[in-house]
Amino acid sequence: MPEQSGMQRYRRVDNAVLVSLDLGNGSNAERLEELQQLATSDRIKVRAVVDGKRARPDPTTYVGTGKTEEIARIISNTGSNMVIFNHDLTPVQQRNLMLRLNCSVIDRTSLILDIFAQRAQSYEGKLQVELAQLEHLSTRLVRGWTHLERQKGGIGLRGPGETQLEADRRLLRKRVKLLKEKLKGLQRQRQIQSRSRRRSQVLSISIVGYTNAGKSTLFNRLTRSQAYAADQLFATLDTTTRKLFIPECGSIVVSDTVGFIRDLPHTLVAAFRATLEETIEADLLLHVVDACSPNRDEQIMEVNKLLTEIGADRVPQILIFNKIDQSDLSTSVVGYTRNEYGRISRIRLSAKTGEGLDLIRQALSEIVLKEESELIDDNPFNESKVKPRNAAV
């Protein structure tokens, strides 16, 4: 494999210049703040930030000649050896920037993929991340083979570099095929488990939300588990499932899932589809929102957009406005709101302190009891009683 690949390893490099251009989308400040959080999560020290405005990306370097020269001066002044773009770069743009800046250049997608590679703990999670990395890499292998430019000739000329490049691509395709086969096997196992839960009429709950909204903290509070939770982006990558017992209702299965983020790489969404099927097959989603975030409405939209992408947009939701202990908003008191059907649709709580957690149990209890009541009403045999949820066969 070439040294300078699309998914180059840059763990020893920890001094970076961040680049974020305002292309007129109106959310550049929030995106830049998010990039800084991503860099911190990846243990990278941010030495400087370069911003600016453009009507459209430059096809050669994304930022244009003048801005590229400015970045080069800042690299020299700060002693940085990496540049992170808050955008997706084409292979040509990334290669040109590396040549002109004489340092590592990565984009937002590569940064997110590297964070995922570090955080994945389970066998399935590692397979998913590797698949996403390789599929991302497969489009940019050519950047490492700069000596091919020196090969001039007619159609059909085959140099040693070209042969090596084709060999690398064959190895990639072979590995990608193997990873997909392994993930399909794990997906079948997950589907069997899901069907088993449905047959036993166990309510399945998935906790979803924007990254760092407090999903794992809520999961630990509800299920009394010790899932890893930290104040950082993508602290949780591997789906964790536990049972939650609610008096008068029996057991409920609760799953903690990977957090979402705007512009989540499509390769990651595709690779993690098997894991995200826990969300697709769920009976209810607890959509956790950071109540004290000024961008919470936009984050809700981003999560719903990704839920639509994976086919989970029809699963009922309860919005959980978390971290009210950190919020000074007038709505930051513990409580809930019911929708026009009388169901609890929004809950305000603090997963950190546990205040308001009983409201989630109340909402889940109401859902279970309502479902069982509807089953009884639909039963054509008045004398028969539907078997209680979780009852032994």
C-alpha positions in Angstrom: 0.0 0.0 0.0 1.3 3.6 -0.6 2.5 5.6 2.3 0.2 8.6 1.6 -3.2 6.9 1.5 -6.6 8.3 2.1 -6.8 6.7 5.5 -3.2 7.4 6.5 -2.3 6.8 10.1 -1.6 10.0 11.9 -1.7 9.0 15.5 1.8 10.5 16.2 0.9 13.8 14.7 -0.9 16.0 17.3 -0.4 19.6 16.1 -3.0 20.8 13.6 -4.3 23.8 11.8 -8.1 23.7 11.2 -9.6 25.1 8.0 -13.3 26.0 7.7 -14.8 28.0 4.9 -18.2 29.7 5.0 -19.9 28.7 1.7 -23.1 30.5 2.6 -24.9 27.7 4.4 -25.3 29.8 7.5 -23.9 27.4 10.1 -20.2 27.8 9.7 -19.6 28.8 13.4 -21.4 25.7 14.7 -19.6 23.5 12.2 -16.2 24.9 13.2 -16.9 24.4 16.9 -17.9 20.8 16.1 -14.6 20.3 14.2 -12.7 21.5 17.2 -14.5 19.0 19.4 -13.8 16.2 16.9 -10.1 17.1 16.9 -10.0 17.2 20.7 -11.7 13.8 20.8 -9.0 12.5 18.6 -6.3 13.9 20.9 -5.1 16.4 18.4 -3.8 19.9 19.6 -5.3 22.7 17.6 -2.6 25.3 17.0 -4.6 27.7 14.7 -7.8 28.1 12.9 -8.1 29.5 9.3 -11.5 30.6 8.1 -12.8 32.6 5.2 -15.7 32.9 2.7 -16.1 31.5 -0.8 -19.0 31.2 -3.1 -17.9 27.7 -4.1 -14.9 25.4 -3.4 -11.8 25.8 -5.6 -11.6 22.6 -7.7 -7.8 22.4 -7.3 -7.2 23.1 -3.6 -10.7 23.8 -2.2 -9.6 27.1 -0.6 -7.8 28.8 -3.6 -4.2 29.9 -4.1 -4.1 32.8 -1.7 -5.7 30.9 1.2 -3.3 28.0 0.6 -0.3 30.3 0.9 -1.8 31.7 4.2 -2.2 28.2 5.5 1.4 27.4 4.6 2.6 30.5 6.6 0.6 29.5 9.6 2.0 25.9 9.5 5.5 27.4 9.5 4.8 29.8 12.3 3.0 27.3 14.6 5.1 24.3 13.9 2.1 22.3 12.9 2.4 19.2 10.8 -1.3 18.5 9.9 -4.1 20.4 8.3 -7.7 19.3 9.0 -10.4 20.6 6.6 -14.0 21.0 7.9 -15.1 19.7 4.5 -14.9 16.7 2.3 -12.0 17.0 -0.1 -11.8 15.3 -3.4 -8.7 13.0 -4.0 -7.2 15.7 -6.3 -7.7 18.5 -3.8 -6.2 16.5 -1.0 -3.2 15.5 -3.1 -2.6 19.0 -4.3 -2.8 20.4 -0.8 -0.3 17.8 0.5 2.2 18.7 -2.2 1.9 22.5 -1.6 1.7 22.4 2.2 4.2 19.6 2.6 2.3 18.0 5.5 -0.5 15.7 6.2 -3.9 16.9 5.0 -7.1 15.2 6.0 -10.8 16.1 5.7 -13.7 15.8 8.1 -14.6 12.3 7.0 -11.1 11.0 7.6 -11.1 12.5 11.0 -14.4 10.9 12.0 -13.3 7.5 10.6 -10.1 7.7 12.7 -12.1 8.4 15.9 -14.3 5.5 15.1 -11.3 3.3 14.6 -10.0 4.1 18.0 -13.3 3.8 19.9 -14.6 0.5 18.4 -14.3 -2.3 21.0 -16.5 -5.1 19.8 -15.6 -7.5 17.0 -18.5 -6.3 14.9 -17.7 -2.6 15.6 -14.1 -3.1 14.4 -15.3 -4.9 11.3 -17.7 -2.1 10.5 -15.0 0.6 11.0 -12.5 -1.2 8.9 -15.0 -1.6 6.1 -15.8 2.1 6.1 -12.1 2.9 6.1 -11.3 0.7 3.2 -14.3 1.9 1.1 -13.2 5.4 1.7 -9.6 4.5 0.9 -10.5 2.8 -2.4 -11.4 6.1 -4.0 -8.1 7.7 -3.2 -5.4 5.2 -3.6 -4.1 7.0 -6.7 -2.9 9.9 -4.6 0.0 8.0 -3.2 1.5 7.1 -6.6 2.8 10.5 -7.7 5.5 8.9 -9.9 2.8 7.8 -12.4 2.7 11.4 -13.6 6.1 11.0 -15.1 4.9 8.1 -17.3 4.1 9.5 -20.7 3.0 7.3 -23.5 0.2 6.0 -25.6 -2.9 4.0 -24.6 -2.1 0.7 -23.0 1.3 1.8 -21.4 1.7 -0.2 -18.2 4.4 0.9 -15.8 5.4 -0.8 -12.5 3.6 1.8 -10.5 0.3 1.2 -12.3 0.7 -2.5 -11.8 1.2 -2.1 -8.1 -1.8 0.3 -7.9 -4.0 -2.4 -9.5 -2.7 -5.0 -7.1 -3.6 -2.8 -4.2 -7.0 -2.3 -5.5 -7.5 -6.0 -5.9 -6.4 -6.6 -2.3 -8.9 -3.9 -1.2 -11.8 -5.4 -3.1 -11.0 -8.8 -1.7 -10.8 -7.5 1.9 -14.0 -5.5 1.5 -15.9 -8.6 0.2 -14.7 -10.6 3.1 -15.7 -8.0 5.6 -19.2 -7.7 4.1 -19.7 -11.4 4.3 -18.7 -11.5 8.0 -21.0 -8.6 8.7 -23.9 -10.3 6.9 -23.4 -13.3 9.2 -23.5 -11.1 12.3 -26.6 -9.3 10.8 -28.4 -12.7 10.5 -27.7 -13.4 14.1 -29.0 -10.0 15.1 -32.2 -10.6 13.1 -32.8 -14.0 14.8 -32.5 -12.3 18.2 -34.8 -9.6 17.1 -37.5 -12.1 15.9 -37.1 -14.0 19.2 -37.9 -10.8 21.2 -40.9 -10.0 19.0 -42.3 -13.5 19.5 -42.0 -13.1 23.3 -43.7 -9.7 23.0 -40.8 -7.9 24.7 -40.9 -4.1 24.1 -37.7 -3.0 22.3 -36.4 0.5 23.1 -33.4 2.2 21.3 -31.8 5.3 22.7 -30.7 7.6 19.8 -29.6 11.2 19.5 -26.8 13.5 18.5 -23.4 12.6 19.7 -22.6 13.7 23.3 -26.2 14.4 24.1 -26.0 12.0 27.1 -27.4 8.8 25.7 -25.0 6.5 27.5 -25.5 8.3 30.8 -29.2 7.9 30.4 -28.8 4.2 29.5 -26.6 3.6 32.6 -29.2 5.3 34.8 -32.1 3.4 33.4 -30.5 -0.1 33.4 -28.0 0.4 36.2 -25.2 -0.6 33.8 -21.6 0.6 33.5 -21.5 1.4 29.7 -18.7 3.8 28.9 -19.9 7.4 29.1 -17.7 10.5 28.7 -18.0 14.2 27.8 -16.7 13.7 24.2 -17.9 13.0 20.7 -18.5 9.4 19.8 -17.8 8.0 23.3 -20.1 5.1 22.4 -19.7 3.1 19.1 -20.8 -0.4 20.0 -24.4 -1.1 20.7 -25.1 -2.3 24.2 -28.4 -4.0 25.1 -29.8 -4.5 28.6 -33.1 -5.5 30.2 -35.1 -3.0 32.2 -37.7 -4.3 34.6 -40.8 -2.1 35.2 -43.3 -3.2 37.8 -46.7 -4.3 36.5 -45.2 -4.4 32.9 -42.3 -6.9 33.1 -39.0 -6.6 31.2 -38.2 -4.2 28.4 -35.1 -4.4 26.2 -33.1 -1.1 26.0 -30.3 -0.5 23.5 -27.7 2.2 23.6 -26.6 3.1 20.0 -23.9 5.2 18.3 -24.4 8.9 18.3 -25.3 10.8 15.1 -23.6 13.9 13.8 -24.2 16.2 10.8 -22.5 15.1 7.6 -21.9 11.6 9.0 -19.9 9.8 6.2 -22.1 7.6 4.1 -19.5 4.9 4.2 -20.0 4.8 8.0 -23.8 4.8 7.8 -23.6 1.9 5.3 -21.0 0.0 7.4 -23.0 0.5 10.6 -26.3 -0.5 9.1 -26.3 -3.9 10.8 -25.8 -2.2 14.2 -28.4 0.4 13.4 -30.9 -2.3 12.7 -31.5 -2.3 16.5 -33.0 1.2 15.9 -34.9 0.2 12.8 -36.5 -2.8 14.5 -37.2 -1.0 17.8 -40.8 -0.4 19.0 -39.9 3.0 20.4 -37.0 5.5 20.2 -35.9 7.6 23.1 -34.4 10.6 21.2 -32.0 12.2 23.6 -31.4 16.0 23.0 -28.9 18.2 24.7 -31.3 20.8 26.2 -28.6 23.4 26.9 -27.2 23.3 23.3 -28.0 26.4 21.3 -28.2 24.2 18.2 -30.6 21.6 19.7 -33.3 22.2 17.0 -30.8 21.7 14.2 -29.4 18.6 16.0 -32.9 17.1 16.2 -33.3 17.7 12.5 -30.0 16.0 11.7 -30.8 13.0 13.8 -34.3 12.7 12.1 -32.6 13.0 8.7 -30.3 10.1 9.5 -33.1 8.0 10.9 -34.9 8.5 7.6 -31.8 7.5 5.7 -31.6 4.2 7.6 -35.4 3.6 7.4 -36.2 4.2 11.1 -38.3 7.4 10.6 -41.6 5.6 11.2 -40.6 4.3 14.6 -42.4 6.3 17.4 -40.3 8.7 19.4 -40.2 10.3 22.7 -38.0 13.4 22.8 -35.8 13.4 26.0 -34.5 16.9 26.7 -31.4 16.0 28.8 -28.9 18.1 30.8 -31.5 20.4 32.3 -29.2 20.7 35.3 -26.8 22.7 33.1 -29.5 24.8 31.5 -30.8 28.2 32.6 -33.8 28.1 30.2 -37.3 28.7 31.5 -38.3 25.3 30.3 -35.4 23.5 32.2 -37.7 22.2 34.9 -38.4 18.5 35.2 -41.7 17.6 33.5 -43.3 16.1 30.5 -45.7 17.0 27.6 -48.4 14.9 26.1 -49.4 14.9 22.4 -52.8 15.1 21.0 -53.3 11.4 21.5 -52.6 11.7 25.2 -49.2 10.0 25.1 -46.1 11.4 26.7 -44.1 12.9 23.8 -41.5 15.1 25.5 -39.7 14.7 28.8 -37.3 17.1 30.5 -34.7 15.5 32.9 -31.1 15.2 34.0 -29.6 11.8 33.3 -26.5 12.9 35.3 -28.5 13.6 38.5 -31.3 11.1 37.9 -33.9 13.8 38.3 -36.9 13.1 36.2 -35.9 9.5 35.4 -39.2 8.2 36.8 -41.0 10.0 34.0 -39.4 7.7 31.4 -40.5 4.7 33.4 -44.0 6.2 33.6 -44.1 6.8 29.8 -42.8 3.2 29.1 -45.3 1.7 31.5 -48.2 3.6 29.8 -47.1 2.4 26.4 -46.9 -1.3 27.5 -50.2 -1.2 29.3 -51.9 0.5 26.3 -50.5 -2.1 23.9 -51.8 -5.0 26.1 -55.1 -3.3 26.4 -55.4 -2.9 22.7 -54.5 -6.6 22.2 -57.3 -7.6 24.6 -59.8 -5.4 22.8 -58.9 -6.9 19.5 -59.2 -10.4 20.7 -62.4 -12.0 19.1 -62.9 -14.3 22.1 -64.2 -12.3 24.9 -63.6 -15.1 27.4 -59.9 -15.4 26.4 -57.3 -13.2 28.0 -54.2 -12.3 26.2 -51.1 -13.8 27.8 -49.4 -11.2 29.9 -46.1 -9.8 28.4 -43.1 -11.9 29.3 -45.3 -14.7 30.6 -43.8 -18.2 30.3 -44.9 -20.3 27.4 
